[in-house]
């Protein structure tokens, strides 16, 4: 197992030396106990937000979002910004997809859409103090590289004309090796992009055919190599376990190949088969999906393979090199979580643009209209295209912080929460602590006098542990979530 970075001894986000919580930030990999994993495997949130997106409602309006942006700007005019842009177009339908995607072989709407997003950027940025710096930018989809390179450059122009970019800005984009033109990476490099994430999912040909995503290892390797040659600082690869026809043996080959390619980060997601929510999932024959036992085999071998290759297990489904910013942020307890997953930029307002994009500003989440038919006319009229959202209560803000620390750092130091929010942790979270007691008996979590610590056996079940602090979770609402293992 690789050693922890030397800067793990720096002070944490709350001013507490990271060494004081070193026991909770052990670099050992998650522990496996199949009986425990099976018993706790149930639907549950991934906590990319709290409250979760199923609680967003249409009573939260564009006016509410505008008021939240103005209030946050008054409260903290120097607070940094994180920007997300959703580019929904994609050339081919992958049957595992759970993203908001518009499938089309044509590219005639890309320029029109980018101009729409540009108008939204102009509308929202006019609410901000000019001095606020954008420290992070991410483009997702869909397939951002479905959009021709010159049109992507136009989108960067819209952003730079309306927002101030920090000198050390982190600029990331999701790449599809099957939909990259020869000039894409050159233009992205010239525009300042320095991070890339590639969907791979699985390198096995039978699995790829079953999910309608044929992508050779050579295609993937070629894009990785060109990104490196062009100076991209960090490259992530996404994998999925639980896809049709996957076996322990076939996925072991994928793990070996990805480890040899050596991306800086790896995301390993559990496939959530939800045909009732995603019509294209119905194209998958459920008889071809791996059994629960096989899925555990695949998960275990992947964790073994990547940790043996020198990666550190981050959060619940990510791996990173020991010197990667994600790893350092976990050890320093500055790691955070948002709708793009784990992030190193804590304390930002996130402004999100485009169809279905979700902003997180101050005490609110705001989601744009999820269809072009809903999004376009509102932007054309100069309106903010909010469809739904939620304004957080004081209790929501408190619980969000507790859940974030569990999901990102595997530890909650009670005295830190008490000092920040003026509460008595054991009194105010008595129900949550009682809910954790069976998990403590099973060795998933340690309930100490001054901290709640996720143990190695509980790392794969950190969603279950976080659920103990979720005041909104009801059994009737859990069926819409993916399973926790």
N, C-alpha and C positions, 0 to 999 in steps of 0.2 A: 504494500500500500504506500502511495506517495506521501511524503511528509507535508505537513501544513505549511503554508507560506510563512515566512519570517515575520510579516507584518500582522500576523494574527495576534500579536501582543499589543497592538495599538488600542486606544480607547474605543469603546463601543458608542453607539449613537446616543445613548442616554448618559454618557460620561463615565460609565462603569468600565473599568479595565476589562478587556475581553478575556483576560486570563481568569477572572473571577467566575466566568460562566464556561470555562474551558471544558468542564465535565459534560455540559450539555451540547457542546459543539465538537464532540469527538468525531474524528475523521473515519472511524470504522464504518463499514457499510451496514445497511439494514440487516437485521437478523430474520431468518425464515423459520416459521412454525406453521405448517400447513393447516393443522387443526384450528389454530387461532385465526389464521387468515380466512379460512372458509367461514368460520363462525361470525366474523365481523364484516364479511363482504356483503354490502347492501347498497342501495342507491343513496347518493349523497352529493352535496355541492362540491365543486372544485375550489370555491372561494376565490375566484378572480375578482370578486367584489363581495362586500357585505354592507347592507343586505343584498341578497343575490338577485339576479336579473329577473327572475320570475315574479318578483315583488314590485317591479317597476309598473307604473300605472299611467293612464292617459290623463288623469287629473293633474299631473305635473306637466306644465305647458312651456312653450317657448319663452313666454314672459317670465316664468319661474327660473328658467335657465339663465336668461339675460340678467335677472336680478342677482342670481348666485355669482355670476362672473363679475359683475360690478362690485358686489360685496366683498368677494375674495380679493379683488384688485385694491379696494380701499384698505382692507385689513393688512395686506402684505404686498405692497407694490413692487417689492424686490423678489417675490417668490418666483423661482424658476419655472419654466414651462416644459412640458413634454407634449409632443405633437404626434398624433396618429392620423393617417389618411387611409381610407378604405377604397381600394380599387377592385371592383367586384367581378370584372370580366375574366373568363377562363375559357380556353379552347376546347377542352374535353371534360366530360363529367366523370370524376372518380367516385365510385359507388360508396366509399367510406366517408365521404366529405360531410362535415357538419357546419360548414361556414356559409355565410350569406354570399352566394355566387350567382352570376348571370352567365350561363354557358352560351358561347357563340363563337363560330369560326371567323366571323367578320370583325374588322377593326374600325368600322366607319363611325362608331359612336364614342370612341375613346377620347378624341379631341373635344367633342361636345361635352362629355362628362367632366373632363378635366377643367374646362372653362366654367362649368357649374360649380365644381368644388372651389375654384378660384374665387367665385362670387361669395360663396359661403365663408371662405377665409377672410375676405375683405370685410364682410359684415361682422363677424365675431371679433376680429382683431381690432376693430374700431373701438371696442369696449375697453381695451387694455391700456395701461400705462406703457408708453413707448419703451421705457428702459428695461422691461422684463426680458430676460434672456431665455432663448430656447436652448436647452442643454441636451435634449434627446428628441430624435425624430425617427418614426418607424412607419413604413408602408407595408400594408398587408392586403389580403384579398380573400377570394379570387386569386388571380395571378397578376401581380403588378407588371411583370415582364410580358404580359399579353399586350400591354400598351406600348406602341412604338417609342423608341428612345427619344426622338425629338419632342414628343408630347410629354414624356416624363420630365424632360428638361424644362418645359414650359411650366409644369407644376412646381418645380423648385423655384422658378422665377416668381410665381405667385406668392410662395411662402416667404422668400427673402424680401420681396417688396413690401410685405405687410408685417413681418416679425423680425426681431433682432436675434440672429444666431450667435451663440457663444463661440469663442475661438476653438474650444475643445469639444464642440458638439459631437455627440454620438449619433450617427446617421445610419440606420439599418433598413434593409429591404428584404422581402421574401422573394426568392428566385425559384423559378421552375426550369430545370435544365432542358426540358422538352420545348419550352417556349422562350428561348433567348435568341435574339437576332445578333449578328456579328458585332454590331455597334453598341449593344446595350451596356456592357460592362465598361466600355470606354467612356460613354456618356455619364454613367453613374459615378465613375471615378472622378471625372471632371467636375461633376456637380457637388462632390464632397462626401459621397457615401463611403463609409469605412467599415461597415459590418453587413454581413449577409446571412440569411437563413435559407436552407434548401430542404424541400420536402423530398424524402427518399422512401420512407415507409417500410420497404422490404426489397431486397435485391433478388429474391427468388422469382423465376419467370412464371411459375404456375400461380403464385400469389398475385403477381402483377397483372396477369391476364384476368384473374377473377375480380379484381377491383378496377379494371379498365385503366391502368396506369403503367404503361410499358416504358421503362426508363433503365437503360443499361448502366452497368457500373462505369463503363468508359465515359458515358455522357456526364455522369455525376463527377467523376474524377477530373474531367477536362474543365468543368466550371470551377471546381475547387481550386485547381492549379492556376487558372487565370485570375481568380480573385486574389490569390496569394501574390502572383506576379504584379498585380496592380496595387498592392499595398493595403488590402483590406485587413484590418487589425484583428477581427474575430469572425469566425465562420461556424455556424451552427448547422447541424443536420437533424431533421425530424424522423423518427421511426415510430411505428405503431405495432403493438402486439395484440393478438386476438383477431387478426384478419383471416379470411377464408383460406383453407389449405395450409396454414402455418403449422409447422411441427417444431419440436425442440431441435431436431437435427438441421432443418432448413434455416431456422433463424440463427442458429449458432454460426452458420456460414456468413450470414449477413453481419452479425456482430464482429466476426473476425475481419471481414472486409472493411467495415467502417472504422474499426480500430486501426487498421493499416493505413487508411486514408488520413486519419488523424485530425479531424476537425477540432476546433477549440472547445466546442460545446456540443452536447448531444441531448436531445429531448426524446424521451421514450414514453409515448402515450398509450393508454389503454383504449382500445376501440370500443366505443359505446354503440352497440347495435340497437338503433331506435327507429324501427320501420314505421311506428305510429307517428313519429315527428318528422322524419325525412323520407319522402316518397322513394327517392333513389336507393335507399337502403333495401327496399323490397326486391331489388335486382339481385341481392345476395341470397343464395340458398342457405338458410340457417343450418342445414345439415353439414355444410362444409366448414362451419366455424369450429375452432378448436374447443375441446371440452374445458371445463374449469380447471381440471388437474393439469391439462396440457398448457393452459395459459400460465399457471403458476410455474411450471417447468421453464417456459420461455422467459418469464420475468426473472426467475432466479438465475438462469444462465446468463442473461443479459447483464444483470448487476455484477455477477462474478466476472464476466468477460471485460466489462468496461473498467471496473475497479482494478482488476489485475493489469490492465493496460495503462494504469496511472491516473485515471479520472477520479474525481471526488463526487460523491453522491450529494446533489444539491436539492433541497426541498423534497418534493414528493415524486418528481418524474424527470429531473434534469441531472446531467453530469457535466463537469467542467474540469479543465486542467487545473492543477494546484495553484498556478500563478494567474489564473483568469480572474477578471473583475468580479464575476459571480461568486467565486470561491472566497475571494478577499472580503466581499460584502457580507457573505454569510458569517465569516469569522468575526467581522467587526460589528455585526448586527445592524448593518445599514441596508440589507437586502429587503426588497419590498415586492409586492405582487399586484398586478393589474390585469386588464383584459388581454394583454399580450403575453401573460405569464409572469415569470420572475424578472425583476428589473433591478438595476444597481442605483437608480436615481430616486432616492427617497425624498419626500417633501415637495414634490412638484404638483402643480395643477396640470391635469391632462386635458388638452383640447383635441377633440376628435372630429374629423371632417369626412363627409361622404355618406353614401347610403349605409344605414344601420349602425354607423359608428357611435361609440359610447364615450362620452366625456366624463371625467371625474374632476370636479372643481369645488374646492371648499367642502361644503357639507352636502353636496348633491351628486347624483349620477343623472345624466341626460342622454337619451338615445335618439338618434335621428330616425326618420321614416325608413322603414326596411325595404321599400320598393322604390324603383325609379318613378313610378306613377305618383307616389306620395311625396317624394323628395323634390322632384324637378319643379313643380309649380310654385312651391313655397320659396325655394331659392330664387326663382325667376321674379317673384314679387318682392324680393329683398327681405324676406323673412328668415328667421332662424328655423331650420327644419326639424325641430324637436317633435317627436311623436309621443314619447312617454319618458318617465324618469321617477326619481324619488328624492325627497329631502330628508336627510338623516336627523334623527333625534339625538339628544345627548347620550342616551343609552346605546344607540346604534354606533356612534363614534367610539365610545368606550369598547364595545364588543368587537368592532372592526379592528381596533388596535391589538386586542388580546389574540384574536384569530390570526392576524398578520404575523405576530411574533411566533405563534405556534407553527404556522405554515412555513415561515421563512427561516427561523432560527432554532426550532425545536425546543424552545424554552420561553417561559414567561416569568420574569422576576417580579414578585408581587409588590415589593416596595417601590419599584419603578412605576408601576401602574398606579399605585396609591399616591405617589408624589405628583404624578402628572395630572390625575383626574380627581384627587381629593376624596377617595373612597376607602372603604375597608374591604379589601379583596375577599377575604374569607366570608365576611358577612354578605356582601353584595353578590357574590357568585356562589353562594351556598348550594344552590340547585345544580350548578355546573360541576362543582367539586364532588357532590354526591353521585352525579352521573359518571364521573371518572373513576369512582372507587372500584367497580368491577374490572375496569381496564387496568387499574393499578394492581389488582389481585392477579391479573393475567400477565403482568410484566410489561405492559405497553407504555406505562407512564409512571413517573415517580412524583408523589404528592408531598413535597417538602414544606417546611415551615415558611420559607420565603420564595419558593419557586415551584412551578409545574414544569417538569422536564420530560420530554418525549424520549423514551429509551430506544435502543436499536431495534427491538422487536416491534415497537410502535411506529417506526418511521414510515413503513408502507401503509399504515393505517392512520396517518396524521389527519386525514379528512374526518375520520370517525371521532378523533379526539377533539378537533375543532368544533364538531357538531354539538358537543356538550355545552358550548357557550353561545349557541345560536338561539336567540329568543323567538325567531320567526318560524323555525322549522316545524312543520307539522307532518305527521305520517301521510296524510292525504296528498301532500305536495311532493313527496320524495320520489314518486314513481317516474317523474320526468327527468331525473338526474341519472348520470352514468353510475355504474357500480364502483365501489371504492377500491377494488382490487382487480 
